Amino acid sequence: MDLTEYIVKSFNIDKKVAEFCVYEEEKVKDKFFEIEKIAEINQYKVLSAMQKNKLSDIHFAATTGYGYNDLGRDTLENIYADVFHTESALVRPQIISGTHALTVALFGNLRYGDEILSPVGKPYDTLEGVIGHTRDVKGSLKEHGISFKQVDLLDDGTIDYKSIEKGINSKTKLVTIQRSKGYCFRPSLTVDDIKKIIDFIKDIRSDIICMVDNCYGEFVDVIEPSDVGADLVVGSLIKNPGGGLAPVGGYIVGKNEFVENAAYRLTSPGLGKEVGPTLGVTATLFQGLFLSPNVVCSSLKGAIFASKIFDDLGYNVMPKPSEKRADIVQAIQMNNEDELINFCQGIQKGAPVDSYVIPEPWDMPGYDCPVIMAAGAFVQGSSIELSADAPIKKPYTVYMQGGLTWYHAKIGIITALDKMYKSNLIKL
């Protein structure tokens, strides 16, 4: 059976939509090849680290209780340190999200009177609650006497180095660099961008801790922020490095001192990395990491595919289909609320899990407006699986990411376009 015909019949897609998407796919095949070469290098990087650390099935055994002498946990952390080329790593199922990992790193390395500087503008919404600078949040850094300062990007989306220099003072202890765009329509930061920021800050004061929120960025390039001077790199295992298999977890990699400080915050002073049971998930974390470069490759193909489709339809997209990718997130500015909601509902309709569910905007904790989230995922909240979310406010930007396989990313995007087309929101 012809592929287009199969898609039309199996998923009730309008033939015009299916044919248009197949035509668009042909236009980005060269970009796909570039992404595949990056994935190949990263696959060898992960494989080499596993071989170097003599990974064996003995490392898959579960521990409970205190988790003393957990060989699998320690080996996993050694592998992460080798993959990211760092002195140390903290990789734990007790870390529940990227925000939690960042919280552990921040509280572990900051003390009363210290100040954080963000040189890339507004932090992601949930991190704003951790910092506590925009609203009163119980247990925030602000409540613990830690202040915050941000330097907004210039109007063209580039870094304002002059203001960064002015913003650094004797209290500045840590600079937090968010690689991905969050809910901001700005370019995500490439590793080259991050290097320039770190070099600039270290030239002013070499003792400032440079921490990178690496969420959505792992394995998008052949190097990571830790390769260009970052003291700490932080991320979530239910995003890129978990490969869609990790059921929970986060990582913190970097210099020994700073990772150790984070470990004392995660467990308790005096215990640090020595405790923490793996509860039977270690094999899944290893396997997820092994698959991650290929899964990230699939996600990037989906992002490029969506970018090309909506760019050709006249929408404002970021990044453009031909631009260098810094993360797996694709931002698309819709014309109105209806387009935004229909796109997300279409992504949900193409999911393997809860495809029959119709997502609606709701007042999600940690956000300042209603948010719609489409995520038919095997792991709750896993944004390495195909998902789309958006705050319901102007300029009506939807953020799409993930795709465990390219073929699922492809059909999910086709389903989203079909939903918009059948709702008379777009013309082909």
Sequence and secondary structure as in RCSB ss.txt:
>XXXX:A:sequence
MDLTEYIVKSFNIDKKVAEFCVYEEEKVKDKFFEIEKIAEINQYKVLSAMQKNKLSDIHFAATTGYGYNDLGRDT
LENIYADVFHTESALVRPQIISGTHALTVALFGNLRYGDEILSPVGKPYDTLEGVIGHTRDVKGSLKEHGISFKQ
VDLLDDGTIDYKSIEKGINSKTKLVTIQRSKGYCFRPSLTVDDIKKIIDFIKDIRSDIICMVDNCYGEFVDVIEP
SDVGADLVVGSLIKNPGGGLAPVGGYIVGKNEFVENAAYRLTSPGLGKEVGPTLGVTATLFQGLFLSPNVVCSSL
KGAIFASKIFDDLGYNVMPKPSEKRADIVQAIQMNNEDELINFCQGIQKGAPVDSYVIPEPWDMPGYDCPVIMAA
GAFVQGSSIELSADAPIKKPYTVYMQGGLTWYHAKIGIITALDKMYKSNLIKL
>XXXX:A:secstr
  HHHHHHHHHT  HHHHHHHHHHHHTTHHHHHHHHHHHHHHHHHHHHHHHHTT  GGGG    TT TT HHHHH
HHHHHHHHHT SEEEEETT  SHHHHHHHHHHHH  TT EEEETTSS  HHHHHHHTSSS  TT TGGGT EEEE
    TTS   HHHHHHH  TTEEEEEEE S TTS S    HHHHHHHHHHHHHH TTSEEEEE TTTTTSSSS G
GGGT SEEEEETTSGGGTTT SS EEEEE HHHHHHHHHHHS TTTGGG    TT HHHHHHHHHHHHHHHHHHH
HHHHHHHHHHHHTT EEES TTS  SSS EEEE SSHHHHHHHHHHHHHT SSSTT     B  TT SS EEEE 
  SSTT TTSSEEEEESSTT EEEEE  SSHHHHHHHHHHHHHHHHHTTS   
